[in-house]
């Protein structure tokens, strides 16, 4: 016979309500209690009746996750953690890609309003076309990433501070001409080497705007800021970065360093430097941002900005659980600490 919540509660020595809280994941349960309940769930091979549960509490057991570009390693790492940590809470995850078609964010929002999914984790690159700025009451929504808003709860890192720390690291290494790759495009495409392709994905992104602030602060204070060393590109991708950095190197002497606003941009920069015969780090240092898994295996291993990805995603799901339990709760903002990981790509 199929085990019931009461069976699990009896084996774990807790109330049926506590078992439900562990399964639904919307109420905090002490770790030691959660461990006992999860052990009992496993021993009894408990399978929740999702249809009955949905009828009782109005929930589907599904959440939505919308990321800008699922092709990139950073998105893959975030998606993996969201699925794994949501599974621990008994939630399924519907995944969407939104950069090319922002309407998909609105589709998820509509599903949440219709109770087809219980909440959303969104990563908009800007607020201009984001669902969180739509009219009408919002279902439970949590943002991850860099847009600045006070409408819904959010998990982020200090992009300005992280860019400041990385730029200072390069200055401390003796670099004076430090190029930034991935900066916002100036009006009319005048920044750096100009844009590549027909879209302007990075021109208005919050990440680009925030990271360039930290970069400029350090260089301006040191009397080293040179606007011609700010290199914009439409898509934050290895191929886009290889194109613009290669174009830059055809027209200029290599700078002392390239600070790339993502690790995927840095891999493109490393490729362009190798093609041009510029040795890293002997002739030019390279730094990235995000500490994707591949960054330690580039040649040379990449200096980058790191943050605890598991804590980042776990905090987002905690905030989403709060919103699902109390949609009227005041929005909260959690800033996850960062650090600079120093590897051979900036060694002197």
C-alpha positions, 0 to 999 in steps of 0.5 A: 500500500502507498505510504501516506503523509501520516506514515512519514510523520510517524516514522520521522517523529514529527507532525503531518504538517511538518512533513507537508512543509518539507514536501512543499518547501514554502515554510522554513523547517530546521535542517535536522528536522528536514533531514529526518523527514527526508530520510523517512520519505526515502525509506517509505518510498513516499510519492506525493499525490500531486493532483490531490495536493494541487486541489488542496493548496491551489499549487501545481508543484511547478515553478518557471525559470527564464534565462537570457541565453541557455547556450552559455556555460553560466546559464547551464550552471545556474539551470543545473542548480535551480533544478537540483535545489528545486527538486529538493523542495519537491518542485518541478521546473519549466525552463525558458530562454528569453533574450531573443524573445522577451514575450516568453517571460510574459508567457510564464507570467500568464501561466503563473497568474493562471496557477499553471506554475506557482512562481517564477525565477527571472533573469532579465538583462534590462527592465525595458521589456521585462515582465516584472514591469507589466501592469497588474498584480504580479504572481510570486516572482524573484529576480536573479541578476543585475537589474536595479528595481524594488518591485520584487525580491531579488538576489544579485552580486555587487557588480560595481564592487566586483568590477572595481576589485578586478580592475584594482587587481590588474592595476596592482599587477602593474597594468596601466592600459587596461581595456574593458570588453563588453562595455555599453555601446555609446550613442551612435556606436562610438565606443571602442571598436564599435559593435558587431552584428545587427543586435545590441544585446549588451548595449543596454544591459544592467550588467554592462552598465554596472561593471563599467562603473567599477572599472572606470572608478578605479582607472579614473582615481589612478589617472589611467582611464582611456575611453578608447580602451572601452570595447563594446560588442552586441552579444556577450559571446566568445565569437563576438569577443574574438571578432572585436578584440581581433579587430582592435589588435589589427589597429592597435598595440595590445593593451597591458590587460583585457578585463572581459565582463564575462568568462565567455567573453574572455575565451574569445579574447584569448582566442584573438590574442593567440591568433595575433601572436600575443602571449598571455600573460607575458605580453597582455593579461586577461581577466574574466567575470563569473568563474564558470567551470571552464575558466580554470581549464583555459590556456592559461587558467583564467583570473576571474570574479567568483561567487557562491553559485549554490548560495545564490540559487538557494537564496533565490528559491528561499525568496520565492518560497516566501513569496509563494507563502505570502504574496503580499510580503515586502520585497527583499534583496540579497547580495551574495559576496564575491571574490577575485580568483587569481590565476595565471592569465594575470600573473606577472 
